[in-house]
Amino acid sequence: MGRKKHLKETLIAVAYFLTLLGLIMILNTSSVSHALKLKNPYSVFLKQLVWLVISTVIFFLLWELDTQKLRKAIPYAVIVSFLLLILLLIPGITKPVKGAKRWFFLPGGISLQPVEFIKILWVLYLADYLDRHRKQLYDLKILIGPLILLVFFSFLIFLQPDFGNTVLFFLIFSIVFFIGKVPVSRILLLILFIIPFAYWAVMGTEYRRARIRAFLSPGEYEKKESYQLMRSLSAIVSGGIIGKGAGSGISKLMYLPCAHTDFIFSVICEEFGIIGAVFILFLYSFFAIIGLKMAVACRDNFSKIAIGGLVSVIGIEAFANIGVSTGLLPTKGLPLPFVSYGGSNLLASFIILGLMVSIYIENGERSYL
């Protein structure tokens, strides 16, 4: 019982340790490039620090959240989410960045990526739906509703275009269904339904086909589609077992694109070696294990599914980012949770953390008092 009461403290400690490590690495990886571009080596670091303060405030506010009120608000939040995704696609509402319309730009240089928060809502919606229909999960008709929502959400995200988060929505869908004890046969049937659309999404666009070719034969496309991957692998290999030492890496010196965002793990490997890489993997694994223990400790079905699904989002994103950095997955821009630079992702990660802690306090921890 005593160990279970300390689950949330352990989870919070791991999250903040990753975040502080991320702040150090963001300063390390961005200072030179932004000193040249903006004449301010601390600009990215200070922005992330402000986002951390905002994220921390919201994290603690979520501790007072009432689960029942949260569940009642989910249908309205789903409607708002659809409207936000549609607004992004309307000409003139926002501006594209590298051909993608994924962000709303607010005064003060603030940008928000709605999909980061919609992923959280997606987990909560599925947890609520599966809990309300927990006695009917063998009926395939009951599962049609979430499948239709999945198609609409994924299509709007795909149009931004944002293929990485489109795939993430499908993965969350499958994992939450598994956690919610939907029969495996039903999950496999739904996956079979999705496969033709997934194939069309990948092979129906030339630049995605090029990324697949580059992933399969990176050496042949080193100066084009595989440029980032080859620079990333070079940084990782050069770190060896113990690394070059903190701050001693050279990949961040305008050599590795997106060193403080998508490929921050590569810089960690370069400067701290295999030991540093294993330590990062341990932290994310430990975070996932603690989160799943919190889910199991909850006494109601919604809380088990919600916490399990939320911790899965962090786990999937971490695996995807590290997989891309090491060449295990095709190149796609997904941040490393708590560590990579990015206000929306950091805030979303702390909202996930806050929701997990809040739900656990109400439906898990108090059951031991």
C-alpha positions in Angstrom: 0.0 0.0 0.0 2.8 2.4 0.9 4.5 1.9 -2.4 1.3 2.5 -4.3 0.8 5.8 -2.5 4.1 7.0 -3.9 3.4 6.1 -7.5 2.4 9.6 -8.5 5.4 11.2 -6.8 7.7 8.9 -8.7 5.9 9.6 -12.0 6.2 13.4 -11.4 9.9 13.1 -10.5 10.7 11.2 -13.7 8.7 13.7 -15.9 10.5 16.7 -14.3 13.9 15.1 -14.6 13.3 14.5 -18.3 12.1 18.1 -18.7 15.2 19.6 -16.9 17.4 17.4 -19.0 15.6 18.7 -22.0 16.1 22.3 -21.0 19.9 21.7 -20.7 20.0 20.0 -24.0 17.9 22.7 -25.7 20.3 25.3 -24.5 23.2 23.2 -25.6 21.9 22.4 -29.1 20.3 25.8 -30.0 22.7 28.4 -28.5 25.2 28.4 -31.4 22.8 28.4 -34.3 20.5 31.0 -32.8 23.4 33.2 -31.8 24.2 33.4 -35.5 20.5 33.7 -36.7 19.0 35.9 -34.0 22.1 37.3 -32.2 20.6 35.7 -29.0 21.9 32.3 -27.9 19.3 32.0 -25.2 16.2 32.7 -27.2 15.0 29.1 -27.7 16.0 28.1 -24.1 14.0 31.1 -22.6 10.9 30.3 -24.7 11.0 26.7 -23.5 11.5 27.9 -19.9 8.4 30.1 -20.2 6.4 27.2 -21.6 7.6 25.1 -18.6 6.3 27.6 -16.2 2.9 27.7 -18.0 2.8 23.9 -18.2 3.6 23.6 -14.5 0.8 26.0 -13.5 -1.7 24.0 -15.6 -0.4 20.7 -14.3 -1.1 21.7 -10.7 -4.5 23.2 -11.6 -5.5 19.8 -13.1 -5.1 18.2 -9.7 -8.4 19.6 -8.7 -10.2 18.2 -11.7 -13.4 16.3 -11.1 -13.5 13.1 -13.2 -17.3 13.2 -13.6 -17.3 16.8 -14.8 -14.4 15.9 -17.2 -16.5 13.1 -18.7 -19.5 15.3 -19.2 -17.4 17.8 -21.1 -15.9 15.3 -23.5 -18.7 15.5 -26.2 -18.4 19.3 -26.3 -14.6 19.1 -26.5 -14.9 16.7 -29.5 -17.0 19.3 -31.4 -14.6 22.1 -30.6 -11.7 19.8 -31.8 -13.4 19.3 -35.1 -13.9 23.0 -35.6 -10.3 23.7 -34.8 -9.0 21.2 -37.3 -11.4 22.6 -40.0 -10.3 26.2 -39.2 -6.7 25.2 -39.9 -7.6 24.2 -43.4 -9.5 27.4 -44.3 -7.4 29.8 -46.4 -6.3 32.9 -44.6 -7.0 31.6 -41.1 -3.4 30.6 -40.5 -0.1 30.5 -42.4 1.6 27.4 -43.7 5.0 26.4 -42.3 7.1 24.4 -44.7 3.9 23.6 -46.6 1.9 22.4 -43.6 -0.9 24.2 -41.8 -0.8 22.8 -38.3 -0.5 25.8 -36.0 -2.5 28.8 -34.8 -0.3 31.8 -34.4 -1.2 34.1 -31.5 0.0 37.5 -30.4 3.4 37.6 -28.8 5.0 35.0 -31.1 3.0 32.2 -29.5 2.1 29.2 -31.7 -0.2 26.3 -30.7 -0.6 23.0 -32.5 -4.2 21.8 -31.8 -3.4 18.1 -32.6 -1.2 17.9 -29.6 -4.2 18.4 -27.3 -6.7 16.6 -29.5 -4.6 13.4 -29.0 -5.4 13.7 -25.3 -9.1 14.2 -25.9 -9.0 11.2 -28.2 -7.9 9.0 -25.4 -10.4 10.4 -23.0 -13.3 10.0 -25.5 -12.4 6.4 -26.2 -12.0 5.6 -22.5 -15.4 7.1 -21.7 -17.1 5.4 -24.7 -15.6 1.9 -23.9 -16.5 2.3 -20.2 -20.2 3.2 -21.0 -20.4 0.2 -23.4 -18.2 -2.2 -21.5 -20.9 -5.0 -21.6 -21.4 -4.7 -25.4 -17.9 -4.8 -26.7 -18.5 -8.1 -28.6 -21.1 -6.3 -30.7 -19.3 -4.9 -33.7 -22.0 -2.3 -34.2 -21.0 -0.7 -30.9 -17.5 -0.1 -32.2 -18.6 1.7 -35.4 -19.0 5.1 -33.7 -15.4 5.4 -32.6 -14.3 4.1 -36.0 -16.2 6.8 -37.8 -14.7 9.5 -35.5 -11.3 8.0 -36.1 -11.7 8.4 -39.9 -12.9 12.0 -39.6 -10.1 13.0 -37.2 -7.5 11.3 -39.2 -8.6 12.7 -42.5 -8.6 16.3 -41.2 -5.1 15.8 -39.7 -3.9 14.1 -42.8 -4.9 17.1 -44.9 -2.7 19.5 -42.9 -0.6 17.4 -43.9 0.6 15.6 -40.8 1.1 11.9 -41.5 3.0 11.2 -38.3 0.1 12.3 -36.0 -2.4 10.6 -38.4 -0.6 7.3 -37.7 -0.4 8.1 -34.0 -4.2 8.4 -33.9 -4.6 4.9 -35.4 -2.1 3.6 -32.8 -3.9 5.2 -29.9 -7.2 3.8 -31.2 -5.8 0.2 -31.3 -4.0 0.4 -27.9 -6.9 2.0 -26.0 -9.2 -0.6 -27.5 -6.8 -3.3 -26.2 -6.6 -1.7 -22.8 -10.4 -1.4 -22.8 -10.7 -5.2 -23.3 -12.2 -5.0 -26.7 -12.0 -8.6 -28.1 -8.7 -9.0 -30.1 -10.7 -10.4 -33.0 -12.7 -7.1 -33.2 -9.5 -5.0 -33.1 -7.9 -7.1 -35.8 -11.0 -6.7 -38.0 -10.9 -2.9 -37.6 -7.2 -2.9 -38.4 -7.9 -4.8 -41.6 -10.4 -2.2 -42.5 -7.9 0.5 -42.0 -5.0 -1.1 -43.9 -6.1 -0.1 -47.4 -6.4 3.6 -46.4 -3.0 3.4 -44.7 -1.5 2.0 -47.9 -3.1 4.7 -50.0 -1.9 7.4 -47.6 1.7 6.3 -47.9 2.0 5.2 -51.5 -0.4 7.7 -52.9 2.0 10.6 -52.4 5.4 10.9 -54.1 7.3 12.5 -51.3 6.1 9.8 -48.9 7.1 7.1 -51.3 10.5 8.8 -51.5 10.8 8.7 -47.7 10.1 5.0 -47.7 12.7 4.4 -50.4 15.2 6.5 -48.4 14.4 4.6 -45.3 15.0 1.2 -47.0 18.2 2.5 -48.7 19.5 5.5 -46.8 22.9 5.5 -48.4 21.5 6.1 -51.9 19.6 9.2 -50.8 22.2 10.7 -48.5 22.0 14.2 -50.0 18.2 14.3 -50.3 15.6 12.4 -48.3 18.1 10.6 -46.1 20.2 13.7 -45.2 18.8 14.1 -41.7 18.9 10.4 -41.0 22.6 10.0 -42.1 23.6 13.1 -40.0 21.7 11.6 -37.1 23.4 8.2 -37.4 26.7 9.8 -37.7 26.2 11.7 -34.5 25.0 8.6 -32.6 27.9 6.5 -33.8 30.5 9.1 -33.1 29.4 9.1 -29.4 30.6 5.6 -28.8 30.0 4.1 -25.4 30.7 7.0 -23.1 30.2 10.0 -25.5 32.3 13.0 -26.3 31.3 14.8 -23.1 28.6 17.3 -22.2 28.7 20.2 -24.7 31.4 18.7 -26.8 29.3 17.4 -29.7 29.7 18.9 -33.1 26.4 17.8 -34.8 24.6 20.7 -33.2 26.9 23.2 -35.0 24.6 23.7 -38.0 25.4 20.1 -39.0 22.3 18.2 -37.9 19.0 19.9 -38.8 16.4 20.1 -36.0 19.0 19.2 -33.4 16.9 20.8 -30.6 13.6 19.4 -31.7 13.2 16.1 -33.7 16.8 14.9 -33.3 17.7 15.9 -29.8 18.2 12.2 -28.9 21.0 12.0 -31.5 22.9 14.8 -29.7 22.4 13.1 -26.4 23.9 9.9 -27.9 26.8 11.9 -29.3 27.7 13.6 -26.1 26.8 10.9 -23.6 27.2 7.8 -25.7 25.4 4.5 -25.4 25.3 5.0 -21.6 23.3 8.2 -22.1 21.0 6.5 -24.7 20.2 3.6 -22.4 19.6 6.0 -19.5 17.0 7.9 -21.6 15.3 4.6 -22.6 15.3 3.5 -19.0 13.5 6.8 -17.9 10.8 6.4 -20.5 10.3 2.7 -19.7 10.2 3.5 -16.0 7.6 6.3 -16.7 5.5 3.8 -18.7 5.7 1.1 -16.0 4.7 3.6 -13.2 1.8 4.9 -15.3 0.5 1.4 -16.0 0.8 0.5 -12.3 -1.3 3.6 -11.6 -3.9 2.4 -14.1 -4.1 -1.0 -12.5 -4.5 0.5 -9.1 -7.6 2.4 -10.1 -10.9 0.9 -9.0 -13.1 1.9 -12.0 -12.9 1.0 -15.7 -12.8 4.6 -17.1 -9.7 5.5 -14.9 -7.9 2.3 -15.9 -8.4 2.9 -19.6 -7.7 6.7 -19.4 -4.5 6.4 -17.5 -3.3 3.5 -19.6 -4.1 5.4 -22.8 -2.5 8.6 -21.7 0.8 6.9 -20.7 0.7 5.2 -24.1 0.7 8.5 -25.9 4.0 9.4 -24.1 5.4 6.0 -24.8 4.4 6.0 -28.5 5.8 9.4 -29.1 9.1 8.6 -27.3 9.5 5.3 -29.3 8.7 7.1 -32.6 11.2 9.9 -32.0 14.0 7.5 -30.9 13.1 5.2 -33.8 13.4 7.9 -36.3 16.7 9.1 -34.8 18.2 5.7 -35.0 16.8 4.7 -38.4 14.4 2.1 -37.1 11.4 4.2 -38.5 11.1 6.4 -41.6 11.9 10.1 -41.0 9.0 12.0 -39.6 8.9 15.0 -37.3 7.6 13.9 -33.9 9.1 15.5 -30.7 10.6 13.6 -27.8 8.1 14.2 -24.9 9.3 16.5 -22.1 12.7 16.8 -23.8 12.4 18.3 -27.3 11.8 22.0 -27.9 8.2 22.9 -28.5 5.6 24.7 -26.4 2.6 22.7 -27.6 4.1 19.3 -27.0 5.5 20.3 -23.6 2.2 21.7 -22.5 0.4 18.6 -23.8 2.8 16.3 -22.0 2.2 18.1 -18.7 -1.6 18.0 -19.3 -1.2 14.3 -19.7 0.8 14.1 -16.5 -1.8 16.3 -14.7 -4.7 14.2 -15.9 -3.0 10.9 -14.9 -2.2 12.2 -11.4 -5.7 13.7 -11.0 -7.5 10.6 -12.1 -5.2 8.4 -10.0 -5.7 10.5 -6.8 -9.5 10.4 -7.2 -10.0 6.8 -8.3 -6.8 4.9 -7.3 -4.9 6.4 -4.4 -7.9 7.2 -2.3 -9.1 3.6 -2.5 -6.2 2.7 -0.2 -7.0 5.3 2.5 
